[in-house]
Amino acid sequence: MGSTECTMIFSQKRAETRSYKNLMSHQLKNIKFKGHLRFKETNGKYVFLSDGDKHPDEMDKLKQFFRKHHGLYKFLKYVISPLYFDNFLNKFIENNVEGKEGCYINLGSGSLSIGENIINVDISDYNNVHVVCDVSDLPFVDSSVDVVFILSVLEHIAEPSKTVKEIYRVLKPGGLVYCEFPFVVGFHAAPYDFNRMTDVGAKELFRQFNSVDVRVGSGPTSALLWIAQEWVAIVLSLGNRYLYRFWLLTVMCLTFPVKYLDVLFNFFPAAKNIAATFVLVGRK
Ligand SMILES: C[S@@+](CC[C@H](N)C(=O)[O-])C[C@H]1O[C@@H](n2cnc3c(N)ncnc32)[C@H](O)[C@@H]1O
C-alpha cells in the first residue's frame, strides 16, 4: 500500500463524527504516513505499536493521573517543578507555527498540548495523543514535516542518535527541530531515564543538520534546586519510599519560587556549566 492509499484510509476515518475525531482530523490533515505500516485505531488514536509494547515505570499511576488532568500537569511542570521555563518556546511557536499551514509534530508529547495544529506523538496513549509510536521509528514519510518539537524526551531514549536520524529523515529541507533536553537534573523515568547531555554533546548529536543553535533553557538555580529538593527528601525519608515522595512534593511546593532567580542567571555565560536544561534549535 502506498502513502496515498494510507492517507485515504485516514480520510475515510475522518468522516466519523465524534468531535474529538473532528479535532484530530483537522490536525492530521497535513501528515503523511508511510504506506506499508500496520496500525489500528484505539480510542480515537492511531496506534503503530503492538499490544505488548507497554512501558510501565514505578511512578506510572501517579503520572497517568497528572497527565489525565492536563491543567494540573501543566501547573506542576511550569509552576511547582524546580525548573524555570522562559518564554522561548511560546515565541518559537508564534514565529514558526501559529497561523501557518504546515505539518507540525510534538514527539514524546505526553498529554501536553503546545498548539492547536500540532500533532501529539507518544509511546503511551495519554489523553491528547494522536499518534502512538516509538520515536525511534516514526511512521511518517521522508521530508514531510515542517517543524518537530521534542521536549524532555531524548534522555528517555536508549539510543537518541536513532531518534535524531528519524527527525532528520521526516523533516522537509529547511525544516526546524526544537529540542529541550536536561543536563544537571536528577533521575526521572518516563518510562526510563538513560542519559544526560552537555551543549557540545547535543551539537555533536545533531551534526547532520545545516545549522544548530543551543542555549540555556532552565539555568543553574533550577539545577541546584532540583538536587537540593532531592537531597532533603532522601534524608527526611528515613529510607521509606512513601515518605520520600511525601517530602519531595512538600519541599517542591515550599521552595519552587527560588527558581525564578534564573530569570537573571540564565544570561550569565557560565550558566551553561551547570544548566538544568538546554534548548536546541536545528535547521535541516
Ligand atoms: C518527561 S515526559 C515529557 C512530556 C512532554 N514532552 C513535556 O515536555 O512535558 C517524556 C515523554 O516521552 C515519552 N516517551 C518516552 N520514550 C518514548 C519513545 N521511545 N517513543 C515515544 N515517546 C516516548 C513518554 O511517554 C513521556 O510522555
The ligand as an SDF file (V2000), in Angstrom:
LIG
                    3D

 27 29  0  0  0  0  0  0  0  0999 V2000
    9.3190   13.6320   30.6000 C   0  0  0  0  0  0  0  0  0  0  0  0
    7.9650   13.2920   29.5490 S   0  0  0  0  0  0  0  0  0  0  0  0
    7.8700   14.7800   28.6140 C   0  0  0  0  0  0  0  0  0  0  0  0
    6.4610   15.0740   28.2140 C   0  0  0  0  0  0  0  0  0  0  0  0
    6.2780   16.4140   27.4820 C   0  0  0  0  0  0  0  0  0  0  0  0
    7.0660   16.4450   26.2440 N   0  0  0  0  0  0  0  0  0  0  0  0
    6.6460   17.5720   28.3650 C   0  0  0  0  0  0  0  0  0  0  0  0
    7.5290   18.3530   27.9770 O   0  0  0  0  0  0  0  0  0  0  0  0
    6.0480   17.7270   29.4200 O   0  0  0  0  0  0  0  0  0  0  0  0
    8.6710   12.1540   28.3680 C   0  0  0  0  0  0  0  0  0  0  0  0
    7.6360   11.6290   27.3860 C   0  0  0  0  0  0  0  0  0  0  0  0
    8.3100   10.8580   26.3890 O   0  0  0  0  0  0  0  0  0  0  0  0
    7.5520    9.6970   26.1260 C   0  0  0  0  0  0  0  0  0  0  0  0
    8.4650    8.6700   25.5970 N   0  0  0  0  0  0  0  0  0  0  0  0
    9.4700    8.0510   26.2420 C   0  0  0  0  0  0  0  0  0  0  0  0
   10.0840    7.1730   25.4450 N   0  0  0  0  0  0  0  0  0  0  0  0
    9.4460    7.2520   24.2360 C   0  0  0  0  0  0  0  0  0  0  0  0
    9.6150    6.5920   22.9820 C   0  0  0  0  0  0  0  0  0  0  0  0
   10.5850    5.6740   22.7930 N   0  0  0  0  0  0  0  0  0  0  0  0
    8.7950    6.9140   21.9630 N   0  0  0  0  0  0  0  0  0  0  0  0
    7.8000    7.8470   22.1400 C   0  0  0  0  0  0  0  0  0  0  0  0
    7.6040    8.5090   23.2940 N   0  0  0  0  0  0  0  0  0  0  0  0
    8.4070    8.2130   24.3430 C   0  0  0  0  0  0  0  0  0  0  0  0
    6.9510    9.3290   27.4780 C   0  0  0  0  0  0  0  0  0  0  0  0
    5.8150    8.5030   27.3380 O   0  0  0  0  0  0  0  0  0  0  0  0
    6.6140   10.7060   28.0440 C   0  0  0  0  0  0  0  0  0  0  0  0
    5.3280   11.1330   27.7110 O   0  0  0  0  0  0  0  0  0  0  0  0
  1  2  1  0
  2  3  1  0
  2 10  1  0
  3  4  1  0
  4  5  1  0
  5  6  1  0
  5  7  1  0
  7  8  2  0
  7  9  1  0
 10 11  1  0
 11 12  1  0
 11 26  1  0
 12 13  1  0
 13 14  1  0
 13 24  1  0
 14 15  1  0
 14 23  1  0
 15 16  2  0
 16 17  1  0
 17 18  1  0
 17 23  2  0
 18 19  1  0
 18 20  2  0
 20 21  1  0
 21 22  2  0
 22 23  1  0
 24 25  1  0
 24 26  1  0
 26 27  1  0
M  CHG  2   2   1   9  -1
M  END
$$$$
